[in-house]
């Protein structure tokens, strides 16, 4: 894989130029984007792959759901449906996509969950609801320039900071680094809990934020128990299990479980993987399966896995959370 990325290096200037030109066309108003007269918050990244967008969206939901009528709008990557879909009791990971279905399972009492590849159309559909949302959170829409969100939160992982990366296909960036200037907040995600102040300052120097930008650092917190639909088990007491992941980057989770001294076999699949009947038959031979909450949304539909399938929830912890929360609430209240 690394060799292939080196071989494709001559394509980098072409990709860079195309994405740079596209952004300039939007910046100068040649390509049209639409702004809205109500709060629209975009959570996104410059990098392809997992930067922690899902737990960030969930953090915002928990922060705002008591005071505002909320909706999330995602593309619904990997779903088998098309067009606009609004979460309902008949929804599944196949109709919404795994991450939006996770939002629906956890927060449907408080929010609307919708998917649409065309974010403009999705916002229009949501605003036409009889009980329309007051705030819309866009999941993974930083490059969707047809919508001009009022507030952009850009995520970059501690282990793969965007200002040290290249654009695709040699690197992981979906667009040039200058795209970060569209963000009001930049969050360095998946940081070690004991991150030194000197390292923080070094990262902030590398980001070189604009005067209007704030930089925060966040880390992942894992639950002490694993959960199924109707049961839970203390994680430390699970002496042997199979870990199943279909996410962009499983290294933090694997490292965490190994650090706890747990004995497990890891079956790793690509991000948003659609498990086949053959895969499920293989999984049935395991006594205990622990997976991510996102993967659980796809796997829980298989009845033969029901009594052996559990997920490990995660949350994010933001350093200086008070300042972050105040920035979000101040924007929404305008």
C-alpha positions, 0 to 999 in steps of 0.5 A, spaced: 500 500 500 505 504 501 509 503 495 502 504 491 502 511 494 509 513 492 508 510 485 502 515 485 505 521 487 505 524 480 498 524 480 498 529 487 499 535 483 493 534 479 489 532 484 491 538 488 490 543 482 483 540 481 480 541 488 484 547 489 480 550 483 474 547 485 474 551 492 476 558 489 470 557 484 466 557 491 470 562 494 469 567 489 462 566 488 462 563 481 460 556 483 454 558 488 453 555 495 447 557 499 447 560 506 441 559 511 438 564 516 438 559 522 444 555 525 447 550 521 453 546 524 458 542 520 462 537 522 468 534 518 475 533 516 480 534 511 482 527 511 479 521 508 478 516 514 476 516 521 477 522 525 472 522 530 466 525 527 460 520 529 462 522 537 463 529 535 456 529 532 453 526 539 457 531 543 453 536 540 446 533 540 447 532 548 449 539 548 443 542 545 438 537 545 434 540 551 434 547 548 433 546 541 429 542 536 435 538 532 436 534 526 442 531 523 443 530 516 448 525 513 450 523 506 448 516 509 454 512 506 454 505 504 446 505 505 442 501 500 436 507 499 437 513 495 435 520 496 432 523 502 430 519 508 428 521 514 429 516 520 423 512 523 421 506 526 422 502 520 429 504 519 435 500 519 443 501 517 441 499 510 436 505 509 440 510 513 447 508 513 450 505 520 452 512 523 445 515 522 442 509 524 446 509 530 444 517 532 437 514 531 437 509 535 440 513 541 437 520 540 430 519 536 426 521 542 429 528 541 432 529 534 430 528 527 435 524 523 436 524 516 440 522 510 441 525 503 447 525 498 444 532 496 445 536 502 441 542 500 435 538 498 436 534 505 436 541 508 429 543 504 426 537 506 427 538 513 425 545 514 418 543 510 417 538 516 411 540 520 415 540 526 421 543 523 428 543 526 431 549 529 438 547 528 441 542 523 448 538 524 451 536 518 455 530 519 461 529 514 460 535 509 466 540 510 467 538 502 460 539 500 461 546 498 453 547 495 451 548 503 455 554 506 454 552 514 454 558 519 459 554 523 464 549 521 468 544 526 474 541 523 477 535 526 484 532 525 487 526 529 493 527 533 496 521 529 495 524 522 495 531 523 493 535 516 498 540 516 503 534 516 499 530 510 499 530 503 493 530 498 490 524 495 492 519 492 499 519 496 496 522 502 490 522 505 487 529 504 481 530 500 483 537 499 489 542 500 491 544 507 488 551 506 481 548 506 482 549 514 481 556 513 473 555 513 473 552 520 471 556 526 474 551 530 479 546 529 479 540 534 485 535 535 482 528 536 484 522 539 490 525 543 493 521 549 490 523 555 497 525 558 499 530 552 504 535 554 503 542 554 509 543 550 506 538 545 500 542 545 503 548 543 507 545 538 501 542 534 498 549 535 504 552 532 503 547 526 496 549 525 497 556 525 490 558 526 487 564 524 485 570 529 478 567 528 479 560 529 480 556 536 484 550 537 481 544 542 484 537 544 480 531 545 481 524 547 477 518 547 473 515 553 471 508 553 466 505 557 467 500 563 462 495 560 460 492 553 452 492 551 447 489 547 440 490 546 438 488 553 444 486 557 451 489 559 457 485 561 463 489 565 469 489 560 475 487 564 471 480 566 471 478 559 477 473 559 476 471 551 473 474 546 473 476 538 473 483 536 470 485 530 471 492 527 469 495 520 471 502 521 477 507 518 482 506 524 481 500 529 488 502 532 486 506 538 481 501 540 486 495 539 491 498 543 486 500 548 484 493 549 491 490 549 493 495 554 488 492 559 491 485 558 485 482 555 485 476 550 482 477 544 482 475 536 481 481 532 477 480 525 478 487 521 474 489 515 474 495 511 470 501 513 462 501 512 463 494 511 457 490 509 457 483 512 456 477 508 452 471 510 459 467 509 462 472 514 456 471 519 457 464 519 464 465 521 462 469 526 457 464 529 462 460 531 465 465 536 462 465 544 463 472 545 463 478 540 465 485 541 464 490 536 464 498 535 457 501 536 457 503 529 458 495 527 453 493 532 448 497 528 449 492 522 450 486 525 445 486 530 440 484 525 443 477 524 439 473 529 444 468 530 449 473 533 443 476 538 446 472 544 453 473 543 454 480 540 456 486 544 458 493 543 463 498 547 461 505 547 466 511 546 465 518 548 470 524 547 472 528 552 474 535 550 480 539 554 477 546 556 470 544 554 467 550 557 470 554 552 468 550 546 461 549 549 460 556 550 462 557 542 457 553 540 451 555 544 453 563 542 453 561 535 446 557 536 443 563 540 444 568 534 
